[in-house]
Amino acid sequence: MEQRIDFNKSEKYQLLIRMQSPNDASFYVYDDAFPNAGHYEILKLSRLSLFIESLKEAIFNNGHLSLNYKNTQILLSNGFYTFVPEDIYKTNEDKKETFFKFNFENIENSKILSNRIEMCNIVNLFGVQKDLYDFLQRTFPFAGFTHHVTPLLQYFLRQRIMGEKERMCVYVYENELSIFCFRNATIEAVNTFPCTNINDAAYFILSLWDKLHFNQLSDGLYVAGSSNEKAELLNIISRFIQNVVPVNNPIHGENHLKVPFDVQAYLHL
């Protein structure tokens, strides 16, 4: 149930802003004591402008985003990330760009940020356009930055519903698919793909399932996301894999699916 937020007392609340270019942004205002009963709102972005210009206009036109909050966090959703073992990163924090170049080219116009994932002793290095980062720093000078894979990975690491050795967890939302593969308690693979339709998502999932030699009869596939996309993907994948399980949203359940799953995974940390 949505809590009535008193925006005249904004300093009591947390602000979480979610961004997924080229045309998706939203925010969630909540009380620490009641994280499952906040105020969620989708920002109206112009599809005719560049993402940053459209985002600027939407933020400046929304009075709720100019208030003073107890804490502000920005959740960035993209496929521009890589993992580094924490023990290596600790002694090489000044080499973030070098690590990033192992997987990506042309990063000169990107700001490389990091999230520590304590459960598995790795660091998630992720990139954001410098002009977008500079704008967000000016607009929200005390905000922290979290990559969407960080809370998702930690959430899925905790979930072992059927106790199987190999499992794949997928999250599909707004033309983007993130896949997390585990063998026992070890991370086997994590990747994010752009996908314009559910058939593309099914192709990526089945291709990686085959590549990792997962068993279609005994291993598990867990599917999270918005209700329509999830239902359609479940229908396709269940023809090929026996143990396919829909994942309910961790905070709001199935009655509040408008709040993206990665936002809810962040609130569940």
Protein Blocks (a to p, Z undefined) as FASTA:
>chain_A
ZZdddfklmmlpccddddddfbbccdddddfklmmlccdddddddfkbcfklmmmmmmmm
mmklmpccfbdcdddddfbdcdddfklmmmmmmmmmmmmmmmpghkllpccdddddfkno
pacdddddfklmmmmmmmmmmbccddfklmmmmmmmmpcfkopabdcddddeehiacddd
dehjbcfbdcddddfbfklmmmmmmmmmmmnopafklmccddeddfklmmmmmmmmmmmp
mbdcddddfklommlmmbcfklmmmmmZZ
